[in-house]
């Protein structure tokens, strides 16, 4: 019994070590924009049925890149530093699918989902690009988080 507990404790220690020592994380969000979604993708991607404006989304994404205080892009209380650095946001779009890739040094709770939800709303012209600056200043709230079924952790670098 004690061997099982020690093994379990060792696994938890390794998990905590890996979680706290990650230097860079990359998330990918898949969104189906075609008129007829594939039956294979329906559980693994967000079904949008509209084509967000990629140029507006790129313009908003450029405002997010760099070191900023992302306290308004989290749904959790302040338990750790809210200053994070986004290294890159890439948006790929074709007639059937859109993929948004976010690379950062760390993410707050739901930060990536709130950022992508806001980018989608900007792409669908529900809010202006200037809202990104207003969210950083605390004058506006981030959009609702995007649907989690299209979100994937692609890579962790240590």
Secondary structure as the mmCIF struct_conf table of DSSP 4:
data_model
#
loop_
_struct_conf.conf_type_id
_struct_conf.id
_struct_conf.beg_label_comp_id
_struct_conf.beg_label_asym_id
_struct_conf.beg_label_seq_id
_struct_conf.end_label_comp_id
_struct_conf.end_label_asym_id
_struct_conf.end_label_seq_id
HELX_RH_AL_P HELX_RH_AL_P1 UNK A 2 UNK A 20
TURN_TY1_P TURN_TY1_P1 UNK A 21 UNK A 21
STRN STRN1 UNK A 24 UNK A 32
BEND BEND1 UNK A 34 UNK A 36
TURN_TY1_P TURN_TY1_P2 UNK A 39 UNK A 44
BEND BEND2 UNK A 45 UNK A 45
STRN STRN2 UNK A 46 UNK A 47
BEND BEND3 UNK A 50 UNK A 50
HELX_RH_AL_P HELX_RH_AL_P2 UNK A 54 UNK A 64
STRN STRN3 UNK A 66 UNK A 69
HELX_RH_3T_P HELX_RH_3T_P1 UNK A 71 UNK A 73
BEND BEND4 UNK A 75 UNK A 76
BEND BEND5 UNK A 80 UNK A 80
STRN STRN4 UNK A 83 UNK A 93
BEND BEND6 UNK A 95 UNK A 96
STRN STRN5 UNK A 97 UNK A 104
BEND BEND7 UNK A 105 UNK A 105
TURN_TY1_P TURN_TY1_P3 UNK A 109 UNK A 110
HELX_RH_AL_P HELX_RH_AL_P3 UNK A 111 UNK A 123
TURN_TY1_P TURN_TY1_P4 UNK A 124 UNK A 125
BEND BEND8 UNK A 126 UNK A 127
TURN_TY1_P TURN_TY1_P5 UNK A 129 UNK A 130
HELX_RH_AL_P HELX_RH_AL_P4 UNK A 131 UNK A 137
TURN_TY1_P TURN_TY1_P6 UNK A 138 UNK A 138
BEND BEND9 UNK A 139 UNK A 140
HELX_LH_PP_P HELX_LH_PP_P1 UNK A 141 UNK A 147
HELX_RH_3T_P HELX_RH_3T_P2 UNK A 148 UNK A 150
STRN STRN6 UNK A 151 UNK A 157
#
